[in-house]
Amino acid sequence: MSRRLPTESFESLITYPEPVSPPNLISAKTAIEYGLIKPNFITGIIDGNTIQMVVDGEEIEIRLYGIDAPEKKQAYGQQATMALESLTDGREIWIKIIDTDEYGRKIAVIFADNDCINQEMIKSGYAWVYPEYCKITSCNKWREYEAQARVAERGLWADAAATPPWEYQHE
């Protein structure tokens, strides 16, 4: 039996209280009506915030909305890539495409089973909330999760001098 997604709006899909156990569930058909897409399969994890997947026979690159993970050559870059792979491996994936960036990547929120992967990357300490691009209401909660990960020194927060990728790229 496959898992179903909450009936609430896209925004509430991201902000469901822990643990995610929504009382009202919807079918895959209704999920598609909400704009959620079920990819055929994942073909690769590029880095801690980018996934390649096949959707309707076409390979597309997905950039996770509202977060930024360390670059591959940056401290914790490889760990962030492995964390994203671990969070998605073997799970039922749904995506909500928000936009397309200047590189042609789809910007999306990704769900694995009922978990919001964007949020889980922040909670695990392998991504920052991307302040320039994270604009939905859920970003406020994501900032709280980032602060909790920092205090607990999870993931990249074990390094007190962790540098966000948007600063690292300009060094």
C-alpha positions in Angstrom: 0.0 0.0 0.0 1.5 3.4 -1.0 1.5 6.3 1.3 -0.8 9.2 0.7 -0.3 12.9 1.0 -2.1 15.4 3.2 -5.2 17.2 1.8 -4.2 20.6 2.9 -2.5 23.2 0.7 1.1 23.0 -0.5 2.2 25.3 2.3 0.7 23.1 5.0 2.3 20.0 3.4 5.6 21.6 4.4 4.6 22.8 7.8 2.9 19.7 9.2 3.7 19.3 12.9 6.0 16.4 13.9 5.5 13.5 13.4 3.7 13.8 10.1 0.6 11.8 10.5 -2.2 13.8 8.8 -5.7 12.8 9.6 -7.0 13.5 6.1 -5.2 11.7 3.2 -5.6 12.1 -0.5 -5.1 9.8 -3.5 -2.2 10.1 -6.0 -4.7 11.5 -8.5 -5.6 14.4 -6.1 -1.9 14.9 -5.3 -1.4 15.5 -9.0 -4.3 18.0 -8.9 -2.3 19.8 -6.1 0.6 20.1 -8.6 2.6 17.3 -7.0 4.5 15.2 -9.4 5.7 11.6 -8.9 9.0 11.0 -10.7 9.7 7.7 -12.3 13.0 7.3 -10.4 16.0 9.2 -9.2 19.1 8.9 -11.4 21.6 10.7 -9.3 22.3 13.0 -6.3 24.5 15.8 -7.6 25.2 17.5 -4.3 23.4 18.3 -1.1 20.7 20.4 -2.7 20.4 19.0 -6.3 18.9 15.7 -7.6 18.5 14.3 -11.1 15.4 12.3 -11.7 13.3 11.0 -14.6 9.8 12.4 -14.9 7.6 11.2 -17.7 10.6 9.8 -19.5 12.6 13.0 -19.3 15.6 13.5 -17.1 15.4 16.7 -15.2 17.6 18.4 -12.6 15.9 19.5 -9.3 17.3 22.1 -7.0 15.8 22.0 -3.6 13.7 25.1 -2.8 14.8 27.5 -0.1 18.0 25.7 1.1 21.6 25.7 0.3 24.0 22.9 1.1 27.8 23.1 1.2 29.5 22.9 -2.2 31.2 19.5 -3.0 34.7 20.9 -2.4 33.6 22.7 0.7 33.8 21.3 4.2 30.7 18.9 4.7 29.9 19.0 1.0 30.3 15.2 0.6 28.4 14.6 3.9 25.5 16.8 2.7 25.4 14.8 -0.6 25.3 11.5 1.3 22.6 12.9 3.7 20.4 13.8 0.7 20.9 10.3 -0.8 20.1 8.7 2.5 16.9 10.8 2.9 15.6 9.8 -0.5 16.9 6.3 -1.1 14.2 3.6 -1.4 11.4 6.0 -0.5 8.3 7.1 -2.4 9.2 10.5 -3.9 6.8 13.4 -4.8 7.9 16.8 -5.9 6.3 20.2 -6.0 7.9 22.4 -8.7 8.0 26.1 -7.7 10.1 27.7 -10.4 12.9 27.2 -12.9 16.3 28.8 -12.3 18.6 30.5 -14.7 20.5 27.2 -15.3 17.3 25.4 -16.3 17.0 23.4 -13.1 13.5 23.0 -11.6 13.2 24.5 -8.1 11.1 22.2 -6.0 10.1 21.0 -2.6 10.7 17.2 -2.4 8.8 14.8 -0.3 10.0 11.3 0.6 7.1 9.4 2.0 5.6 12.1 4.2 8.8 13.9 5.0 9.8 17.2 3.5 13.3 16.6 2.4 14.2 20.3 2.2 13.2 20.6 5.8 15.0 17.4 6.8 18.3 18.6 5.3 18.1 21.7 7.5 17.1 19.7 10.6 20.0 17.3 10.1 22.4 20.1 9.9 23.5 19.6 6.3 21.9 22.8 4.8 21.3 26.4 5.5 18.0 28.2 4.9 18.8 30.2 1.8 17.7 33.7 3.0 17.6 35.3 -0.5 15.3 32.6 -1.9 13.3 31.1 1.0 10.2 33.2 1.0 7.2 31.0 2.0 5.8 30.9 5.5 7.5 27.5 6.2 10.9 29.2 6.0 10.3 30.7 9.4 10.0 27.2 10.9 13.0 26.1 8.8 15.0 28.9 10.4 14.1 27.5 13.8 15.2 24.1 12.8 18.5 25.6 11.5 19.0 27.3 14.9 18.3 24.0 16.7 20.8 22.1 14.5 23.4 24.8 15.2 22.9 24.6 19.0 23.1 20.8 18.9 26.1 21.0 16.6 24.6 18.6 14.1 26.2 18.1 10.7 28.1 21.1 9.4 27.3 23.0 12.7 30.0 20.9 14.4 32.3 23.4 12.7 31.9 26.8 14.4 33.3 28.5 11.4 30.9 26.9 8.8 30.7 29.1 5.8 27.5 29.3 3.8 27.9 28.4 0.1 26.8 31.9 -1.1 29.8 33.3 0.8 32.2 30.5 0.0 31.6 31.0 -3.8 32.8 34.6 -3.5 36.0 33.8 -1.6 
